[in-house]
Amino acid sequence: MTAYRFRPARLASIAVFALAGLIFWISFNTAQGTNLRSDESMLRFSDLIQERSRENSRLESSTARLRNEVAALARRDSGSSKAERQQLDETEEKAGARKLTGRALSVTLTDAPPDATSRVTWAPEPQPDDLVIHQQDLQAVVNALWQGGADGIQVMDQRLISTSAVRCVGNTLILQGRLYSPPYTVTAVGDPAALRKALDEAPTIQTYKRYVDAYGLGWDVQQEDRATLPGYSGSIDLHHAKPLE
C-alpha cells in the first residue's frame, strides 16, 4: 500500500478553505440569510432614527408644558418676596429657560451640490467629504457667536444651553435627541455688529469660507431687527459629567 504524505503547502491550503467556510457560516448565521449591507437594512435604520426623533420632539413638548405648570404653581404658592421672584426670573433667563427677544444674526450653512467641481485653480477636485457640512463647521459658528457676546443661541428650532452638544452623523445633525438635515440655521440674539465681527475673525470659519469659494458650500448671514428664541424645554440632567470625589 502506498503511503501519501501531505505537503505543508497543501495543509495550509486546506486550513484556509476550512477557515473561509467557517467565516461564511458565521456571517450567514448572524445575518440570518440577509445582506448585511443592503439598502433595505439602511432604510430601516434611517426610519428608526426618524421615529425616535419625532418621539423625542413630542416628549419635549409635553415636558415643557409640565415644567411651565410646575413653575407657575411654585411662584403662586411659595410665598417668596418680589425680589426673590425677580432673582429667579433672571436666573432662568440666563440659563436659557425663558424666551429671549432682541436684535439677532442668523447664519445658514448648506451642503454643496453633489456634482460640484473645483471653482478655483488652487483647489483640487473635491472628495465627497468636502461637499457636506461637518460638526466642526456648526460648532465653529456657535463658538464664534458666543465669543461675540451672544445673549442666547438657537440651532434650527432648539435653544442651546451650557450642556447642549452639537453632533453630526454623516450629513445629519443630532441635537438634544432630535434629527435634522441641511440646510442648518444658527440664530444668535445680541449686538449684530459684534456677532458679525466675531464670525469674520474666527480662523475655523475663515477655513470654511475657503471651501465655500472652492466648492460652493452654502454660507449666508442675515441680520434681524427682532427675533425671538424659545426657552430651552429639554432635560437639564448631566449624562457624562461626574462630580469630584
Secondary structure, DSSP 8 states (H G I E B T S, - for coil): -------HHHHHHHHHHHHHHHHHHHHHHHHTTS-TT-HHHHHHHHHHHHHHHHHHHHHHHHHHHHHHHHHHHHHHHS---HHHHHHHHHHHHHHT-S-EEEEEEEEEEE---TT----STTS----GGGGS--HHHHHHHHHHHHHTT-SEEEETTEE--TT--EEEETTEEEETTEEE-SSEEEEEES-HHHHHHHHHH-HHHHHHHHHHHHH--EEEEEEEEEEEE----S----SS-----
